[in-house]
Amino acid sequence: MSCRKPAVLLLLFPLGLAAQTSSRPVAVGSSPRVPILAPAPDARQAAVCDGSAIRGARHQAYFGLAMMGASLPVSLVGMYKTVHSPTHPEGPVATGVAMGAALAIGGYFVAATSRPGESFWDGVIARMKTGQTRSADVRTCLDRPSARVQSDSLDEWTYITSQGRWIKSVKLTFRDSVLVGIKRAEVAAALVERRSDPAAIMAPVIPPVIPSPPER
């Protein structure tokens, strides 16, 4: 009898263990879910540029004009010292005229080179996207256009990009404040000057036709 008890316990132990295991809730493993990120809405396109280049060019042009304006007072100071000196030395007037001429030439050069170069315009135009760029972004970048033509549905802005032997420009067309077209053009400066000459656009004078007297 003593030998049967251990044998019965050995037989009943696996069954009890199985019953205990089956009474517990079985956890079903599942792969962790990866959060699916919804596509973010399209962010508004960044501005074409911040406008610092145009502002810097404008300040440079103003500085050049100020230098040209200061050339005359400097020359007058030299003349004043010469006239009001008892010996009338030529040194002050020569110095004043030389410094005035230097200021005038330097101011003209500073003002003439203030316009941004072609590389600036190439980069700005490359960043413009039809159907995306808005007129407010262009105004922030390039300020007011040189010419503007408005109609019922379109708004055309023209900017002069360079002046020299060739005058280059870019025309931007907007519809409902959204860019829809970009067009670049260039024309010879001599042709523009010829068109601006009043003699070139004056209507030709046609002499009146006087009929000959009738034969007798």
C-alpha positions, 0 to 999 in steps of 0.5 A: 500500500505504501508503494501504491501511494507514490505511484498514484501521486506520480500519475495524478501530478501531471493531470493536476498540473495540466488542469491548473495550466488550462484554468489560467487565461492564455495570453495570445502573443501579437506583434506590437503595432507600429503607429502609422503616422498620417501624412502631414498636410503640405506646408506652405512653400517657404518665401522666395527670399527674405528681401535682404538683397533688395534692401541692401541694394537700395541702401547702397544706391542711397549711399552712392547718391549721398556721396555724389551730393556731398561732392559739391559742398566739398568743392565749395569749401575749398573755393571758400577757403581760397577766396577768403584767404588774404594770399588766395592760395590755390591749395584749398581750391585744388584739394576741394575740387579733387576731393569733390570729383573723387566723391562724385565718381565714387558715388556714381560707381557705388550707385551703379553697382548696387543692383543685384547681379544675374546670379541673384535673379537666376536663384530667385526665379529658380525658387519660384513655382507656378501654382504655389508661389504667391504674390505676397512672397514675391513682394517680400523678396523683390519689393514693388515691380518696375511696371504692373499691368492689371486686368480682370483675371490677371496681374502682371509684374515686370522687374528690370534685372539688369541694364547695360548694352542689353536691358533684361527683365522678368515678367511674372503673371499672377491669377488670384495672387498665385503665380501662373507664368514666368517670362524673361526678356531682353532688348537692346538698350540702343533700341529703347533709346531710339524709341524714346527719341521724340524725333523717332516717333514723330509722325511724318509730315506729308505735303498737301497735293495741289492740283494743277490748273486746268488747261485752256 
